Amino acid sequence: MGALEISQRNTVFDEAMCRRIEQIAAPVLTLYLDGGARVGMVAHLIAGPEDGVHVSPMEAREGHAMLDALGFAASGVYMPFAMKLKSVANAMPAIVSMIDDFESNGGCESICLLEGDLMIGFLAAQDSGGDVSVFSDRCLHALTQVAANEYVYTVHGRAALDTISLMDAFGALRSVIRTCISNDAECPYGTLECVDSSLLERMLGMERTDEAVRMVITQTVGHELMHNAMLIDTLCACFDNLDNKTGACEQLGIQRQTLYNRLDKVTQIVGIAPTDKISWSMLLLGAKMAKSQHNHTIFSTSAL
């Protein structure tokens, strides 16, 4: 990894100056940048969905093919992240150290690209047959190393077990960074946040209610869980009972161990556990929205 940092210490660069700098720097940078197919595939993946929320079937197929070409098996598990860098040069040593430490674990590797002052990519393990929560904890431990750096603002998604979840996560990460910048305030450098922390703020910032609901459902429940009616009903029961397990069991008419088994299945799908208070609360909200939307669709169809 390398970085070229140009500072505006004495004057603000106008458009003409920026073009001139680009003309001077571009021929030099092309000698060191790998513009091959691998970089192109990574860039396509981390671009996220075209609409910024959810990939289309074609985008998902293309993304899966590229992920496979990059050497990731169908059993891979991923932790998407984005880092807004206050200073690329000062932040890079901590980032390189984090990547080296993470990849020292067997079967672990990372993929990332630098887009100006934004680094975006994912940490990965080749085998998702193990505990997703353990993988998530390992990734968060690694990202925490960088988050302590005063030149880095780090945002992470949830563990993704498929191409759709991974690419959707990049849409959420980019949304978080855009929201942070649009608030006309300096990013909270030196901190690590989850995309769920700003979900409600981003939802309120959307103009259309249906698009806001779609975003919440996509970025909480996700593609695979959305189509599992039993688990959605289980999460809705937890929502209805303020996540009280006894009340949820009574509402569902199941034993407590059955409830725990179902919640463990949810954790293996979305990569979060009930102990993660913020993300779990957003998940319950998303499940309730998904259920309500489904019921509304059925009612509207029946009425016709």
C-alpha positions in Angstrom: 0.0 0.0 0.0 1.1 3.5 -0.7 -0.3 7.0 -0.5 0.2 10.3 -2.1 -1.0 13.2 0.0 -1.1 16.8 -1.2 -1.8 19.4 1.5 -3.6 22.8 1.1 -1.6 24.5 3.8 -1.2 27.9 2.3 -4.1 28.3 -0.1 -7.3 26.4 -1.2 -6.8 24.7 -4.5 -9.1 25.9 -7.3 -10.4 23.7 -10.1 -7.5 24.7 -12.4 -4.9 23.9 -9.8 -6.5 20.5 -9.1 -6.5 19.7 -12.8 -2.8 20.7 -13.0 -1.9 18.5 -10.1 -3.8 15.6 -11.6 -1.8 16.0 -14.9 1.5 15.9 -13.1 0.6 13.0 -10.7 -1.3 10.7 -13.0 1.7 9.6 -15.2 3.7 8.8 -12.1 0.9 6.9 -10.2 0.1 4.7 -13.2 3.6 3.2 -12.8 2.6 1.8 -9.4 -1.1 1.2 -9.6 -2.3 -2.3 -10.7 -5.1 -1.5 -13.1 -5.7 -5.2 -14.0 -8.8 -7.3 -13.8 -8.5 -8.0 -10.1 -8.7 -4.4 -9.1 -11.6 -3.9 -11.5 -13.5 -6.7 -9.9 -12.8 -5.4 -6.4 -13.9 -1.9 -7.4 -17.2 -3.4 -8.9 -17.9 -5.3 -5.6 -17.3 -2.4 -3.2 -19.3 0.0 -5.3 -22.3 -1.6 -3.8 -25.8 -1.7 -5.4 -26.6 0.8 -8.1 -29.6 2.2 -6.2 -27.5 2.4 -3.0 -29.8 0.0 -1.1 -30.3 -3.4 -2.6 -28.6 -5.2 -5.5 -30.6 -6.4 -8.5 -30.6 -10.1 -9.5 -28.1 -9.2 -12.3 -25.8 -7.3 -10.0 -25.9 -10.2 -7.6 -24.9 -12.7 -10.3 -22.1 -10.5 -11.5 -20.9 -9.9 -8.0 -20.9 -13.6 -7.2 -18.9 -14.4 -10.3 -16.4 -11.8 -9.4 -16.1 -12.9 -5.8 -15.5 -16.4 -7.0 -12.9 -15.2 -9.5 -11.1 -13.4 -6.6 -10.7 -16.8 -5.0 -13.4 -16.8 -2.4 -15.4 -20.0 -2.0 -19.1 -20.2 -1.5 -18.5 -20.9 2.2 -16.7 -17.6 2.8 -17.8 -15.1 5.4 -17.0 -11.3 5.2 -16.9 -8.3 7.4 -17.4 -5.1 5.3 -15.9 -1.8 6.5 -15.1 1.7 5.4 -12.5 4.1 6.8 -12.7 7.9 6.3 -9.1 9.1 6.5 -8.2 12.6 7.8 -4.7 12.0 6.7 -3.9 9.1 4.4 -0.2 9.2 5.2 -0.7 9.3 9.0 -3.4 6.7 8.9 -1.7 4.1 6.6 0.8 2.6 9.1 -2.0 1.6 11.5 -4.1 0.2 8.6 -1.2 -1.9 7.3 -0.5 -3.2 10.8 -4.1 -4.2 11.3 -4.2 -6.0 8.0 -1.0 -7.9 8.7 -2.2 -9.0 12.1 -5.6 -10.1 10.8 -4.1 -12.0 7.9 -1.7 -13.8 10.2 -4.7 -15.9 11.3 -5.0 -19.0 9.2 -7.6 -18.7 6.3 -8.1 -15.0 6.9 -7.4 -12.3 4.3 -8.5 -8.8 3.4 -9.6 -6.9 0.3 -9.8 -3.2 0.1 -9.3 -0.2 -2.2 -8.4 3.4 -1.5 -10.7 6.0 -3.1 -9.2 9.3 -2.3 -9.5 9.7 1.5 -11.9 6.7 1.7 -10.7 3.1 2.2 -13.4 0.5 1.7 -13.3 -3.2 1.6 -13.8 -6.4 3.7 -12.1 -8.8 6.0 -12.7 -12.4 5.1 -12.4 -16.0 6.3 -12.6 -18.8 3.7 -14.8 -21.1 5.8 -18.1 -19.9 7.4 -18.7 -23.3 8.9 -17.5 -22.0 12.2 -19.2 -19.6 14.6 -20.1 -16.4 12.8 -20.1 -14.5 16.1 -16.5 -15.6 16.7 -15.5 -14.3 13.3 -17.3 -11.0 13.9 -15.5 -10.6 17.2 -12.2 -11.2 15.6 -12.9 -8.6 12.9 -14.1 -6.0 15.4 -10.9 -6.6 17.5 -8.9 -5.9 14.4 -10.8 -2.8 13.4 -10.6 -1.5 16.9 -6.8 -1.3 16.5 -7.2 1.2 13.7 -10.2 3.0 15.2 -8.0 4.3 18.0 -6.0 6.3 15.4 -7.0 10.0 15.5 -6.8 10.2 11.7 -9.3 7.4 11.0 -13.1 7.2 11.3 -14.1 3.6 11.0 -17.5 2.2 10.2 -18.3 -1.6 9.9 -21.2 -3.6 8.7 -22.4 -7.0 9.8 -20.9 -10.3 9.0 -22.1 -11.2 5.5 -22.4 -14.9 4.3 -23.4 -14.2 0.7 -22.7 -11.8 -2.2 -26.1 -10.1 -1.8 -25.5 -9.2 1.9 -22.0 -8.1 1.2 -22.8 -5.8 -1.7 -25.8 -4.4 0.1 -23.5 -3.7 3.1 -21.3 -1.5 0.9 -24.3 0.6 0.0 -25.0 1.1 3.7 -21.4 2.0 4.5 -21.3 4.6 1.7 -24.6 6.0 3.0 -23.2 6.4 6.5 -20.1 8.2 5.2 -22.3 10.5 2.9 -24.6 11.3 5.9 -21.6 12.2 8.0 -20.1 14.5 5.4 -23.5 16.2 4.6 -24.0 17.2 8.2 -21.3 19.8 7.7 -19.5 18.5 10.8 -16.1 16.8 11.0 -16.2 13.0 11.0 -15.7 11.6 14.5 -12.1 10.5 13.9 -10.7 8.0 16.3 -14.0 6.1 16.7 -15.5 2.8 15.5 -19.2 2.6 14.7 -21.6 0.1 13.2 -23.9 1.1 10.3 -26.8 0.4 12.6 -25.9 3.3 14.9 -27.0 5.9 12.3 -29.8 3.8 10.7 -32.7 5.8 12.0 -31.0 9.1 11.2 -30.5 7.9 7.6 -34.1 6.6 7.4 -35.5 10.0 8.4 -33.3 11.7 5.8 -35.0 9.8 2.9 -37.8 11.7 1.1 -40.1 8.7 0.4 -41.5 6.6 3.2 -41.6 3.4 1.1 -37.9 3.8 0.2 -37.0 4.5 3.9 -38.8 1.3 4.9 -37.1 -0.7 2.2 -33.8 0.6 3.3 -34.4 -0.4 6.9 -35.6 -3.9 6.0 -32.7 -4.5 3.6 -30.0 -3.3 6.0 -31.3 -5.1 9.1 -33.1 -8.3 8.1 -31.3 -8.9 4.9 -32.1 -11.1 1.9 -31.9 -14.6 3.4 -33.7 -13.9 6.7 -36.4 -12.0 4.9 -37.6 -15.2 3.3 -37.7 -17.2 6.5 -41.3 -16.6 7.8 -40.7 -18.6 11.1 -37.7 -16.6 12.1 -39.3 -13.3 11.2 -42.3 -14.3 13.3 -39.9 -15.1 16.2 -38.2 -11.7 16.0 -41.6 -10.0 15.8 -42.6 -11.8 19.0 -39.4 -10.5 20.7 -40.2 -7.0 19.4 -43.8 -7.2 20.8 -42.6 -8.3 24.2 -39.7 -5.8 24.5 -37.3 -8.7 23.9 -38.6 -10.5 27.0 -38.0 -14.2 26.3 -40.8 -15.5 28.5 -43.4 -13.3 26.8 -42.1 -14.2 23.3 -42.4 -17.9 24.2 -46.0 -17.5 25.4 -46.9 -15.5 22.3 -45.4 -18.1 19.9 -46.5 -21.1 22.0 -43.1 -22.6 22.1 -40.6 -23.8 24.7 -37.8 -21.5 25.9 -35.1 -23.7 24.4 -36.9 -23.7 21.0 -36.8 -19.9 21.1 -33.1 -19.9 21.9 -32.4 -22.3 19.0 -34.3 -20.0 16.6 -32.4 -16.9 17.8 -29.1 -18.8 17.4 -30.1 -19.5 13.8 -30.8 -15.8 13.3 -27.3 -15.0 14.7 -25.7 -17.5 12.2 -27.6 -15.8 9.3 -27.1 -12.1 10.1 -24.0 -12.3 12.2 -25.3 -10.5 15.3 -26.4 -11.7 18.7 -28.9 -10.4 21.3 -26.0 -9.1 23.4 -25.3 -6.5 20.7 -28.0 -4.1 21.9 -28.0 -1.5 19.1 -27.9 -3.9 16.2 -30.3 -6.3 17.8 -32.8 -3.6 18.4 -32.6 -2.4 14.8 -33.0 -6.1 13.7 -36.2 -6.4 15.7 -37.5 -3.2 14.2 -36.6 -4.3 10.7 -38.3 -7.7 11.2 -41.5 -5.9 12.4 -41.4 -3.7 9.3 -40.9 -6.7 7.1 -43.8 -8.5 8.6 -46.1 -5.4 8.4 -45.1 -4.8 4.8 -45.8 -8.5 3.9 -49.2 -8.3 5.6 -50.0 -5.0 3.9 -49.1 -6.5 0.5 -51.4 -9.5 1.1 -54.2 -7.3 2.3 -53.9 -5.0 -0.7 -53.9 -8.0 -3.1 -56.9 -9.5 -1.4 -58.8 -6.2 -1.6 -58.3 -6.1 -5.3 
